[in-house]
Amino acid sequence: MASASTIPGSSAEHRGLSHWMERVLKELDKVRTAPDPDVVHDLRVALRRCRSLAAVMGEVDPHAAWPEMRRLGRKLFRQLGELRDTQVLQEWVNKLGSEGDPVRERLLNHLGKVEAEEKESALRAAAKFDQKTWRGYERVLGRRVRVVPADGPAAQSLALERFFAAKELHLQALRTEKPEPWHVLRIGVKRFRYTVESLMPERYTVWGETMKHVQDLLGEVHDLDVLAETIANVAAEASEEVRGRWRERIATERSARLEEYRQLCMGTKSLWQEWREGLPQGRRQVNAAMARLRATARALGAGSGKFAQVARLAVKLYDGLAKANAGTPSENREMRMVMQAAARLHGIGTALRAKSPQRAARRFLRKLAIPAGWSEAEWELLGLTVRYHRGKEPREKDKSYARLGKEEKKAVCAMAGVLRLARELRKHGVASSKDLQVERSVDAVIIRAPGLANTETSAARVAAGKHLLETVLDRPLIVQPVAVLAKVVELPKAPETIQATASD
């Protein structure tokens, strides 16, 4: 995904981050030479795609280069946007106005002066654009973007989040004719489209044309709204009759586009329905969200090594407690999803370089967009589980924990307790979850841990590690070391023996 590549089975070219970052520099040279409307538009499109992808990747990967890349291109992007808006307005004025129309002449005169000023500002911004730093970001981010493979489950989850956000804006816009909700919808559709284009190129080969058409319709509605506002400000001295004709023309053009949008985007066979059907649903949606969280773990270096070992041990323990009916909330399907996510993400705080990694991890998670398929309550439990998987145990004076209900507190203690125990087991010799066993006797819950060191130190550490989990069980928790049997390797027979057997 870091470079343009041909999609197997498709004639479309996957234009990933590196493609668009290179394109920015190529279009930049053209703008510096001659900032005509098409060139300005092409540079702005390239910048927007880079900035849009950086925004969505920043929800997965907290690396500082993502927001820094957006900041680097922000001023140039805004200057180009103002110039492009003025050029588009000129096109609309020429289209809707007739020769000799006083409003038309006044508008063109005003917009011509504005365009000249904005061209100068855009050229200054283009001249100051730091190409060397931009290329540096391309090298760094071209590698980091790979944590979300194109067309993979994590990419689908991110696109689904953008879909839901845009769909909500669609429903709000349908309730009114006012400009602002339709303008906001245009931005939401644009973000959804660029996310699909960058992260789901195979799906974009199917949807691209209709997505662009919808975006163009909403863009033209916005242009017409801006034109109406400009007329009110610039041509206020024109006669009411002349201004009334302009309002009628604008209203007719605007209504036609809104009507076409409604025909395309309402009903059971609407484009919104088509897009939803092409994104994960049901169990696939849950799995896609988990893949998105795994991408965050990989981006923060918590997806392998000791963190992966702890994750496997934790999930095995949690499932074992469920099968043993040990009195934890592990039978709840949603809680198992939270446990899996906490196991994947428990180590992300280490990469955040904070004095208290678990606190830093929770703060980071609270800033992230909630994945599609998750509720706010589940996301809060995830954050608290990661927060309490090490360090001090949760206390009633901790505000966030104190706000939870009785069952939610039990769930947090159970999941954080499982992670605490899994960490101690790994530290003291348990390298694999394969033969880990959980049993329930009349008097206790017993965990048999192959490879666990049978020393006073390990016993003390494991005792401390199991304490939080034991507080939510309905009986004592006993962790028993189990010797790992060495594999018996059968040696080959000596050559003379083989020969003798054959001769017999």
C-alpha positions as CSV (number, residue, x, y, z in Angstrom):
1,M,0.0,0.0,0.0
2,A,3.0,2.2,0.3
3,S,3.3,2.5,-3.5
4,A,1.1,2.3,-6.5
5,S,0.4,-1.2,-7.5
6,T,-1.9,-3.1,-9.8
7,I,-4.8,-4.9,-8.0
8,P,-5.0,-8.6,-8.9
9,G,-8.0,-9.2,-11.0
10,S,-8.7,-5.6,-11.7
11,S,-7.5,-3.1,-14.2
12,A,-7.6,-0.3,-11.7
13,E,-4.4,1.1,-10.2
14,H,-4.2,1.3,-6.4
15,R,-3.2,4.8,-5.7
16,G,-1.8,4.7,-2.1
17,L,-0.2,7.2,0.2
18,S,3.2,7.3,-1.6
19,H,1.5,7.9,-4.9
20,W,-0.4,11.0,-3.6
21,M,2.6,12.4,-1.7
22,E,4.6,12.2,-4.9
23,R,1.8,13.7,-6.8
24,V,1.7,16.7,-4.5
25,L,5.3,17.6,-5.4
26,K,4.7,17.2,-9.2
27,E,1.5,19.3,-9.1
28,L,3.3,21.8,-6.9
29,D,5.8,22.5,-9.7
30,K,3.0,23.1,-12.1
31,V,1.2,25.5,-9.8
32,R,4.4,27.5,-9.3
33,T,4.6,27.9,-13.1
34,A,1.0,28.6,-13.9
35,P,-1.7,28.4,-11.2
36,D,-4.6,27.9,-13.7
37,P,-7.9,26.4,-12.4
38,D,-7.2,22.8,-13.4
39,V,-3.7,22.7,-11.9
40,V,-4.9,24.3,-8.7
41,H,-7.6,21.7,-8.5
42,D,-5.2,18.8,-9.1
43,L,-2.8,19.9,-6.4
44,R,-5.6,20.5,-3.9
45,V,-7.0,17.0,-4.7
46,A,-3.6,15.4,-4.1
47,L,-3.1,17.3,-0.8
48,R,-6.6,16.4,0.3
49,R,-6.1,12.7,-0.2
50,C,-2.8,12.8,1.8
51,R,-4.5,14.8,4.6
52,S,-7.6,12.6,4.6
53,L,-5.5,9.4,4.8
54,A,-3.4,10.9,7.5
55,A,-6.5,11.7,9.5
56,V,-7.8,8.2,9.3
57,M,-4.5,6.5,10.0
58,G,-4.0,8.8,13.0
59,E,-6.9,6.9,14.5
60,V,-4.9,3.7,14.3
61,D,-1.3,4.8,14.7
62,P,-0.4,7.7,17.1
63,H,2.9,8.4,15.4
64,A,3.6,12.1,15.4
65,A,4.4,12.2,11.6
66,W,0.7,11.8,10.7
67,P,-0.5,15.1,12.3
68,E,2.8,16.8,11.3
69,M,2.2,15.9,7.7
70,R,-1.3,17.4,7.9
71,R,0.1,20.6,9.4
72,L,2.8,20.9,6.8
73,G,0.2,21.0,4.0
74,R,-2.5,22.9,5.9
75,K,-1.7,26.5,4.8
76,L,-1.1,25.6,1.2
77,F,-4.3,23.5,1.2
78,R,-6.3,26.4,2.6
79,Q,-4.9,29.0,0.2
80,L,-5.5,26.7,-2.8
81,G,-9.1,26.1,-1.5
82,E,-9.9,29.8,-1.4
83,L,-8.5,30.3,-4.9
84,R,-10.3,27.3,-6.2
85,D,-13.6,28.4,-4.6
86,T,-13.3,31.8,-6.3
87,Q,-12.5,30.2,-9.7
88,V,-15.5,27.9,-9.4
89,L,-17.8,30.9,-8.5
90,Q,-16.6,32.6,-11.7
91,E,-17.6,29.6,-13.7
92,W,-21.1,29.7,-12.1
93,V,-21.5,33.4,-12.7
94,N,-20.7,33.0,-16.4
95,K,-23.0,30.0,-16.6
96,L,-26.0,31.6,-14.9
97,G,-25.6,35.3,-15.9
98,S,-26.2,36.9,-19.3
99,E,-24.3,39.6,-21.1
100,G,-25.2,43.1,-19.8
101,D,-26.5,41.8,-16.5
102,P,-25.4,44.3,-13.8
103,V,-25.1,41.6,-11.1
104,R,-23.0,39.4,-13.4
105,E,-20.6,42.3,-14.2
106,R,-20.3,43.3,-10.6
107,L,-19.7,39.7,-9.5
108,L,-17.0,39.1,-12.2
109,N,-15.3,42.3,-11.3
110,H,-15.2,41.5,-7.6
111,L,-14.2,37.9,-8.1
112,G,-11.4,38.9,-10.5
113,K,-9.8,41.1,-7.9
114,V,-10.2,38.5,-5.3
115,E,-8.7,35.8,-7.6
116,A,-5.6,38.0,-8.2
117,E,-5.0,38.4,-4.5
118,E,-5.6,34.7,-3.8
119,K,-3.2,33.7,-6.6
120,E,-0.5,35.7,-5.0
121,S,-1.2,34.1,-1.6
122,A,-1.3,30.6,-3.1
123,L,2.0,31.2,-4.9
124,R,3.7,32.5,-1.7
125,A,2.4,29.4,0.1
126,A,3.7,27.1,-2.7
127,A,7.1,28.8,-2.6
128,K,7.4,28.2,1.1
129,F,6.2,24.6,1.0
130,D,9.0,22.4,2.6
131,Q,9.5,19.7,0.0
132,K,12.5,18.1,1.9
133,T,10.4,17.6,5.1
134,W,7.5,16.3,2.9
135,R,9.8,13.7,1.4
136,G,10.9,12.7,4.9
137,Y,7.3,12.1,5.9
138,E,6.8,10.1,2.8
139,R,9.6,7.7,3.7
140,V,8.4,7.3,7.3
141,L,4.6,7.1,6.7
142,G,5.0,5.0,3.6
143,R,6.2,2.2,5.9
144,R,3.8,2.9,8.8
145,V,0.7,2.9,6.5
146,R,1.3,-0.9,6.0
147,V,-0.1,-1.7,9.5
148,V,-3.5,-1.4,7.7
149,P,-3.3,-3.7,4.6
150,A,-5.3,-2.5,1.7
151,D,-8.8,-4.2,1.5
152,G,-8.1,-6.0,4.8
153,P,-10.5,-6.2,7.7
154,A,-8.9,-3.3,9.5
155,A,-9.3,-1.1,6.4
156,Q,-13.0,-2.2,6.2
157,S,-13.6,-1.3,9.8
158,L,-12.1,2.2,9.3
159,A,-14.3,2.7,6.1
160,L,-17.3,1.5,8.0
161,E,-16.7,4.1,10.7
162,R,-16.6,6.8,8.0
163,F,-19.8,5.3,6.5
164,F,-21.8,5.5,9.7
165,A,-20.6,9.1,10.4
166,A,-21.6,10.2,6.8
167,K,-24.9,8.3,7.0
168,E,-25.9,10.2,10.2
169,L,-25.1,13.5,8.4
170,H,-27.3,12.3,5.5
171,L,-30.2,11.7,7.8
172,Q,-29.8,15.2,9.4
173,A,-29.5,16.9,6.0
174,L,-32.7,15.4,4.7
175,R,-34.7,17.1,7.5
176,T,-33.9,20.6,6.1
177,E,-33.2,22.7,3.1
178,K,-30.7,24.9,5.0
179,P,-27.2,25.1,3.5
180,E,-25.1,24.1,6.6
181,P,-26.3,20.5,7.0
182,W,-25.8,19.8,3.3
183,H,-22.3,21.3,3.4
184,V,-21.4,19.1,6.4
185,L,-22.8,16.1,4.6
186,R,-20.6,16.9,1.6
187,I,-17.5,16.8,3.9
188,G,-18.7,13.5,5.4
189,V,-19.2,11.9,2.0
190,K,-15.8,13.1,0.9
191,R,-14.1,11.6,3.9
192,F,-15.9,8.3,3.3
193,R,-15.0,8.3,-0.4
194,Y,-11.3,9.0,0.1
195,T,-11.0,6.4,2.9
196,V,-12.5,3.8,0.5
197,E,-10.3,4.9,-2.3
198,S,-7.1,4.8,-0.3
199,L,-7.8,1.7,1.9
200,M,-10.3,-0.4,-0.1
201,P,-9.2,-0.1,-3.8
202,E,-11.0,-3.2,-4.9
203,R,-14.3,-1.9,-3.6
204,Y,-13.6,1.5,-5.0
205,T,-13.4,0.1,-8.5
206,V,-17.1,-0.7,-8.1
207,W,-18.2,2.3,-6.1
208,G,-15.9,5.0,-7.3
209,E,-18.0,6.5,-10.1
210,T,-21.2,6.8,-8.0
211,M,-19.3,8.1,-5.0
212,K,-17.7,10.8,-7.1
213,H,-21.1,11.7,-8.6
214,V,-22.7,12.1,-5.2
215,Q,-19.8,14.2,-4.0
216,D,-20.1,16.4,-7.1
217,L,-23.8,16.9,-6.6
218,L,-23.3,18.0,-3.0
219,G,-20.3,20.1,-4.0
220,E,-22.4,22.0,-6.6
221,V,-25.2,22.6,-4.0
222,H,-22.5,24.1,-1.8
223,D,-21.2,26.3,-4.7
224,L,-24.7,27.6,-5.3
225,D,-25.2,28.4,-1.6
226,V,-21.9,30.3,-1.6
227,L,-22.9,32.2,-4.8
228,A,-26.2,33.2,-3.2
229,E,-24.3,34.6,-0.2
230,T,-21.8,36.4,-2.4
231,I,-24.6,38.1,-4.3
232,A,-26.2,39.3,-1.1
233,N,-22.9,40.8,0.0
234,V,-21.5,42.2,-3.3
235,A,-24.6,43.1,-5.4
236,A,-26.8,44.5,-2.7
237,E,-27.2,47.7,-4.6
238,A,-28.7,46.0,-7.7
239,S,-32.4,46.2,-8.2
240,E,-34.7,43.7,-6.4
241,E,-35.9,42.5,-9.8
242,V,-32.4,41.6,-11.0
243,R,-31.4,40.0,-7.7
244,G,-34.7,38.1,-7.7
245,R,-34.0,36.5,-11.1
246,W,-30.6,35.4,-9.7
247,R,-32.2,33.8,-6.7
248,E,-34.7,32.0,-8.9
249,R,-31.9,30.6,-11.1
250,I,-29.8,29.5,-8.1
251,A,-32.9,27.9,-6.4
252,T,-33.8,26.0,-9.6
253,E,-30.2,24.7,-10.1
254,R,-29.9,23.8,-6.4
255,S,-33.3,22.0,-6.2
256,A,-32.5,19.9,-9.3
257,R,-29.3,18.7,-7.6
258,L,-30.9,18.0,-4.3
259,E,-33.7,16.1,-6.1
260,E,-31.2,13.9,-7.9
261,Y,-29.4,13.3,-4.7
262,R,-32.6,12.2,-3.0
263,Q,-33.4,9.8,-5.9
264,L,-30.0,8.2,-5.7
265,C,-29.7,8.1,-1.9
266,M,-33.2,7.3,-0.5
267,G,-35.2,4.1,-0.4
268,T,-34.3,0.4,0.0
269,K,-32.2,0.4,-3.2
270,S,-30.3,3.6,-2.5
271,L,-26.6,4.1,-2.8
272,W,-26.3,4.2,1.0
273,Q,-27.8,0.7,1.1
274,E,-25.5,-0.5,-1.6
275,W,-22.5,0.8,0.2
276,R,-23.6,-0.7,3.5
277,E,-24.1,-4.1,2.0
278,G,-20.5,-4.0,0.7
279,L,-19.0,-3.4,4.2
280,P,-18.7,-5.9,7.0
281,Q,-21.9,-6.9,8.9
282,G,-22.6,-9.1,11.9
283,R,-19.7,-11.3,13.0
284,R,-17.5,-9.9,10.2
285,Q,-18.0,-6.4,11.6
286,V,-16.9,-7.5,15.0
287,N,-13.8,-9.3,13.5
288,A,-13.0,-6.2,11.4
289,A,-13.1,-4.0,14.5
290,M,-10.7,-6.4,16.2
291,A,-8.4,-6.3,13.2
292,R,-8.4,-2.5,13.5
293,L,-7.3,-2.8,17.2
294,R,-4.6,-5.3,16.3
295,A,-3.3,-2.7,13.8
296,T,-3.0,-0.2,16.6
297,A,-1.2,-2.8,18.7
298,R,1.3,-3.4,15.8
299,A,1.8,0.3,15.2
300,L,2.8,0.7,18.9
301,G,5.0,-2.4,18.9
302,A,2.6,-4.4,21.2
303,G,1.5,-7.0,18.6
304,S,4.3,-9.5,19.0
305,G,6.9,-10.9,21.4
306,K,6.1,-10.9,25.1
307,F,2.9,-8.9,24.6
308,A,1.5,-11.5,22.2
309,Q,2.4,-14.3,24.7
310,V,0.6,-12.5,27.5
311,A,-2.4,-12.0,25.1
312,R,-2.7,-15.7,24.3
313,L,-2.3,-16.7,27.9
314,A,-5.0,-14.2,29.0
315,V,-7.6,-15.3,26.5
316,K,-6.9,-19.0,27.3
317,L,-7.4,-18.2,31.0
318,Y,-10.5,-16.2,30.4
319,D,-12.1,-19.0,28.3
320,G,-11.0,-21.6,30.8
321,L,-12.7,-19.7,33.6
322,A,-15.9,-19.6,31.5
323,K,-15.9,-23.3,30.9
324,A,-15.3,-24.0,34.5
325,N,-18.2,-21.7,35.6
326,A,-15.8,-20.0,38.0
327,G,-18.2,-17.0,38.6
328,T,-16.7,-14.5,36.2
329,P,-18.6,-12.6,33.5
330,S,-16.7,-14.6,30.9
331,E,-19.9,-16.2,29.6
332,N,-21.0,-12.8,28.2
333,R,-20.2,-12.6,24.5
334,E,-19.6,-8.8,24.5
335,M,-17.3,-9.1,27.5
336,R,-15.2,-11.7,25.7
337,M,-14.8,-9.2,22.9
338,V,-13.6,-6.6,25.4
339,M,-11.2,-9.2,26.9
340,Q,-9.8,-10.1,23.5
341,A,-9.2,-6.4,22.7
342,A,-7.7,-5.7,26.1
343,A,-5.3,-8.6,25.7
344,R,-4.3,-7.3,22.3
345,L,-3.8,-3.7,23.5
346,H,-2.5,-4.1,27.1
347,G,1.1,-3.3,26.0
348,I,0.5,-0.2,24.0
349,G,1.3,2.2,26.9
350,T,5.0,1.1,26.8
351,A,5.5,2.8,23.4
352,L,3.8,6.0,24.6
353,R,6.8,6.6,26.8
354,A,5.0,7.7,29.9
355,K,5.8,7.2,33.6
356,S,2.6,5.3,34.0
357,P,2.1,3.2,30.8
358,Q,-1.3,1.9,31.8
359,R,-2.7,5.4,32.4
360,A,-1.2,6.6,29.1
361,A,-2.8,3.7,27.3
362,R,-6.2,4.5,28.7
363,R,-5.9,8.2,27.8
364,F,-4.9,7.2,24.2
365,L,-7.8,4.8,23.9
366,R,-10.3,7.5,25.1
367,K,-9.1,9.8,22.2
368,L,-9.7,7.1,19.6
369,A,-12.9,6.9,17.6
370,I,-15.0,4.0,18.9
371,P,-14.8,1.1,16.3
372,A,-17.9,0.2,14.5
373,G,-19.9,-2.4,16.4
374,W,-18.7,-1.2,19.8
375,S,-20.8,0.7,22.3
376,E,-19.5,3.5,24.5
377,A,-20.0,1.3,27.6
378,E,-17.9,-1.5,26.1
379,W,-15.2,0.9,25.0
380,E,-15.1,2.4,28.5
381,L,-14.6,-1.1,30.0
382,L,-11.8,-1.8,27.6
383,G,-10.0,1.4,28.6
384,L,-10.4,0.6,32.3
385,T,-9.2,-3.0,31.9
386,V,-6.1,-1.7,30.2
387,R,-5.7,0.9,32.9
388,Y,-5.8,-1.6,35.7
389,H,-3.9,-4.6,34.1
390,R,-0.8,-3.5,36.2
391,G,0.0,-1.1,39.0
392,K,-2.5,-0.3,41.7
393,E,-5.7,-2.2,41.8
394,P,-9.0,-0.3,41.2
395,R,-10.4,1.6,44.2
396,E,-13.7,3.2,44.9
397,K,-12.1,6.6,45.1
398,D,-11.0,6.3,41.4
399,K,-13.8,8.3,39.7
400,S,-14.1,6.4,36.5
401,Y,-14.2,3.1,38.3
402,A,-16.6,4.3,40.9
403,R,-19.1,5.4,38.3
404,L,-19.5,1.8,37.1
405,G,-22.3,-0.5,38.2
406,K,-21.7,-3.6,40.3
407,E,-21.5,-6.0,37.4
408,E,-19.3,-3.6,35.3
409,K,-16.8,-3.4,38.2
410,K,-16.8,-7.1,38.5
411,A,-16.1,-7.4,34.8
412,V,-13.2,-4.9,34.9
413,C,-11.6,-6.7,37.9
414,A,-12.0,-10.1,36.2
415,M,-10.5,-9.0,32.9
416,A,-7.7,-6.8,34.4
417,G,-7.1,-9.7,36.9
418,V,-6.7,-12.2,34.1
419,L,-4.2,-9.9,32.4
420,R,-2.2,-9.4,35.7
421,L,-2.0,-13.2,36.2
422,A,-1.1,-13.8,32.6
423,R,1.8,-11.3,32.8
424,E,3.2,-13.1,35.9
425,L,2.8,-16.5,34.4
426,R,4.8,-15.4,31.4
427,K,7.5,-13.8,33.5
428,H,8.0,-17.0,35.5
429,G,8.3,-19.6,32.8
430,V,4.9,-20.2,31.1
431,A,5.8,-19.7,27.5
432,S,2.7,-21.2,25.8
433,S,-1.0,-21.3,26.5
434,K,-1.4,-24.7,24.7
435,D,-1.5,-27.0,27.8
436,L,-2.8,-24.4,30.3
437,Q,-5.7,-25.9,32.2
438,V,-8.4,-24.4,34.4
439,E,-10.5,-26.6,36.7
440,R,-13.1,-26.0,39.4
441,S,-13.2,-28.2,42.4
442,V,-15.6,-28.1,45.3
443,D,-13.4,-25.8,47.3
444,A,-11.3,-23.9,44.7
445,V,-10.5,-22.9,41.1
446,I,-7.3,-24.6,40.0
447,I,-5.0,-23.4,37.2
448,R,-2.3,-25.9,36.1
449,A,0.5,-23.9,34.4
450,P,3.1,-26.0,32.5
451,G,6.5,-24.5,32.8
452,L,5.8,-22.2,35.8
453,A,8.9,-22.0,38.0
454,N,8.5,-23.7,41.3
455,T,10.3,-21.2,43.5
456,E,9.5,-19.0,46.4
457,T,10.0,-15.9,44.3
458,S,7.7,-17.1,41.5
459,A,5.1,-18.3,44.1
460,A,5.1,-14.8,45.7
461,R,4.8,-13.0,42.4
462,V,2.0,-15.2,41.1
463,A,0.2,-14.8,44.4
464,A,0.3,-11.0,44.0
465,G,-0.7,-11.4,40.3
466,K,-3.8,-13.5,41.0
467,H,-5.1,-11.3,43.9
468,L,-7.4,-9.0,41.8
469,L,-8.9,-12.0,39.9
470,E,-9.5,-13.9,43.1
471,T,-11.6,-11.1,44.5
472,V,-14.3,-11.7,41.8
473,L,-14.2,-15.6,41.9
474,D,-16.7,-17.5,44.0
475,R,-13.8,-19.6,45.6
476,P,-10.1,-19.4,46.2
477,L,-7.7,-19.5,43.2
478,I,-4.8,-22.0,43.2
479,V,-2.1,-21.8,40.6
480,Q,-0.1,-25.1,40.4
481,P,3.2,-25.4,38.5
482,V,3.3,-28.3,36.1
483,A,6.6,-29.7,34.8
484,V,7.0,-29.6,31.1
485,L,7.8,-33.0,29.8
486,A,10.7,-33.1,27.3
487,K,9.8,-34.4,23.9
488,V,11.2,-37.9,23.3
489,V,13.1,-37.9,20.0
490,E,13.5,-41.3,18.4
491,L,17.0,-41.7,17.0
492,P,17.5,-43.3,13.6
493,K,18.9,-46.8,13.6
494,A,22.6,-47.4,13.0
495,P,23.5,-48.1,9.4
496,E,24.6,-51.7,10.1
497,T,21.3,-52.4,11.9
498,I,19.3,-51.1,8.9
499,Q,21.4,-53.2,6.5
500,A,20.9,-56.3,8.7
501,T,17.2,-55.8,8.8
502,A,17.0,-55.4,5.1
503,S,19.1,-58.6,4.5
504,D,16.8,-60.6,6.8
